[in-house]
Amino acid sequence: MEENSPATVALVFAGGLGLAAYHAGVYQAFSQKCLPLHWVVGSSAGAATAALIAGNRAEDRIARMRAFWNFPPIETYRPAPWRHLNGWLGAVRSRVVGNPGHFHPRLPSMNPFGFRSLYDLSPMRERLPKLIDFDLLNSGETRICIAATDIETGDPIIFDSREQRIELDHVMASCGFQPEFAPI
């Protein structure tokens, strides 16, 4: 990098559905600094967060992340003695019945060789296009890279908006994590 060239500002978001609240908080704190954002990178839940950022105008990003990650809206805050128990109960509830708006349990197939995954991401597939403008995401205003894994080789694959048009399937492919979620 040349001495006088402007810096590239990037945010990188890891996978893990529970991290999404942290992703939104990190972006909110970052946006309050009024710094330019040139590049977002994400994997799994981080790919969804990156797409929500790159696919929305700066003034709409936090509201869109809240609309996606806080669905259904968070219940009333409970005092400290019950917070830890509520966290555990929420985790167990997600494992048993899924997470509304994101995933639900996949019904077992009668064919033992027809196993795809424990959970179905179709609620997420239905909601993301309502919250992301894929034309804006691909406009080049904010570069986006999405990390996924080739299911046959195990090799990492990076989808880069500078090299190809990023679509919903790229985001969903990053979220495929067996045995929980089927590969795309």
C-alpha positions in Angstrom: 0.0 0.0 0.0 1.3 3.4 -0.9 1.9 5.9 1.8 -0.9 8.3 0.6 -3.4 5.7 -0.6 -6.6 5.5 1.4 -7.2 2.6 3.7 -9.7 -0.1 2.9 -12.1 -0.6 5.7 -13.6 -4.1 6.1 -15.7 -6.0 8.6 -15.5 -9.8 8.8 -18.3 -11.8 10.4 -18.0 -15.4 11.6 -20.5 -18.1 11.5 -22.7 -19.2 14.4 -26.4 -18.2 14.7 -26.0 -17.0 18.3 -23.3 -14.6 17.1 -25.7 -12.7 14.9 -26.7 -10.4 17.8 -23.0 -9.5 18.3 -22.7 -8.9 14.5 -25.5 -6.4 14.6 -24.0 -4.7 17.7 -20.6 -4.5 16.1 -22.0 -3.0 12.9 -24.1 -0.5 15.0 -21.1 0.7 16.9 -19.1 0.9 13.7 -21.8 2.9 11.9 -21.9 5.4 14.8 -18.2 6.3 14.0 -19.3 7.4 10.5 -16.4 5.7 8.8 -16.6 4.5 5.2 -17.2 0.8 4.8 -15.7 -0.7 1.7 -15.8 -4.5 2.2 -17.8 -7.0 4.2 -16.9 -10.7 4.5 -19.0 -13.5 6.1 -19.4 -17.2 6.7 -22.7 -18.9 7.6 -24.7 -16.5 9.9 -22.0 -14.0 9.2 -22.7 -14.3 5.4 -26.3 -13.3 6.1 -25.2 -10.3 8.2 -22.7 -9.3 5.4 -25.5 -9.6 2.8 -27.9 -7.5 5.0 -25.2 -4.8 5.2 -24.1 -4.8 1.5 -27.7 -5.2 0.3 -29.1 -2.1 2.1 -28.5 1.6 2.2 -26.4 2.7 5.2 -29.4 4.3 6.9 -31.5 1.1 6.6 -28.9 -1.5 7.6 -29.5 -1.7 11.4 -33.2 -1.8 11.0 -32.9 -4.7 8.5 -30.5 -6.6 10.7 -32.9 -6.2 13.6 -35.9 -7.3 11.5 -34.0 -10.4 10.5 -32.1 -11.5 13.6 -34.7 -10.4 16.2 -37.5 -12.4 14.7 -39.8 -13.0 16.3 -39.2 -10.0 18.5 -37.2 -10.6 21.7 -39.3 -11.4 24.8 -39.4 -9.0 27.7 -36.1 -8.8 29.6 -35.9 -11.0 32.7 -34.0 -10.0 35.8 -30.5 -11.5 36.4 -31.4 -14.6 38.5 -33.4 -16.0 35.5 -31.2 -14.8 32.6 -28.9 -17.8 32.5 -31.7 -20.3 32.8 -33.6 -18.5 30.0 -30.6 -18.7 27.8 -30.3 -22.5 28.3 -34.0 -22.9 27.8 -33.9 -20.9 24.6 -31.0 -23.1 23.3 -32.9 -26.2 24.0 -36.1 -24.8 22.5 -34.2 -24.0 19.3 -32.8 -27.5 19.1 -36.3 -29.0 19.5 -38.6 -26.7 17.5 -36.1 -24.6 15.6 -35.9 -20.8 15.4 -39.0 -19.1 13.8 -38.1 -17.2 10.6 -34.7 -18.9 10.4 -35.1 -22.7 10.5 -37.3 -25.6 11.6 -36.8 -29.3 12.2 -36.8 -31.4 9.1 -39.3 -34.3 9.3 -37.6 -37.6 9.2 -37.6 -39.3 5.8 -38.9 -42.9 5.5 -35.9 -43.6 3.3 -32.8 -44.0 5.6 -30.6 -43.0 2.6 -32.6 -39.8 2.0 -31.2 -37.9 5.0 -30.4 -34.3 4.1 -30.1 -32.5 7.5 -31.7 -32.1 10.9 -33.1 -28.6 10.1 -34.6 -26.9 7.1 -33.5 -23.3 6.3 -36.6 -22.6 4.1 -37.9 -19.8 6.5 -34.5 -18.0 6.1 -34.6 -18.5 2.3 -38.1 -16.9 2.2 -37.2 -13.9 4.5 -33.8 -12.8 3.2 -35.0 -11.6 -0.3 -37.5 -9.3 1.5 -34.7 -7.6 3.4 -31.8 -7.6 0.9 -31.6 -5.6 -2.4 -29.4 -7.9 -4.4 -29.0 -5.3 -7.1 -27.5 -2.9 -4.5 -25.5 -5.8 -3.0 -23.9 -6.3 -6.5 -23.5 -2.6 -7.3 -20.0 -2.5 -6.1 -20.8 0.2 -3.5 -19.7 -2.3 -0.7 -17.7 -5.3 -1.8 -18.9 -8.6 -0.3 -17.2 -11.9 0.0 -19.0 -15.0 1.2 -17.1 -18.1 2.4 -18.5 -21.6 1.8 -17.2 -25.1 1.7 -17.2 -27.4 -1.3 -19.1 -30.4 0.0 -17.3 -32.9 -2.2 -13.7 -31.8 -1.6 -13.9 -29.8 1.7 -12.1 -27.0 0.1 -13.0 -23.4 0.9 -14.9 -21.4 -1.7 -15.0 -17.6 -1.7 -17.8 -15.9 -3.6 -16.6 -12.4 -4.4 -18.9 -9.6 -5.7 -15.9 -8.3 -7.7 -15.7 -11.6 -9.7 -19.4 -12.7 -9.9 -22.9 -11.7 -9.1 -23.8 -12.7 -5.5 -27.3 -14.2 -5.2 -29.4 -15.8 -2.4 -28.0 -19.2 -3.2 -24.5 -18.0 -2.3 -25.6 -16.8 1.1 -27.6 -20.1 1.7 -24.6 -22.2 0.5 -22.5 -20.6 3.3 -25.2 -21.6 5.8 -25.1 -25.3 4.8 -23.4 -27.1 7.7 -24.1 -30.8 8.0 -25.7 -32.5 9.8 -27.6 -29.4 11.0 -28.3 -27.7 7.7 -28.3 -29.3 4.2 -25.6 -28.2 1.7 -26.6 -26.0 -1.3 
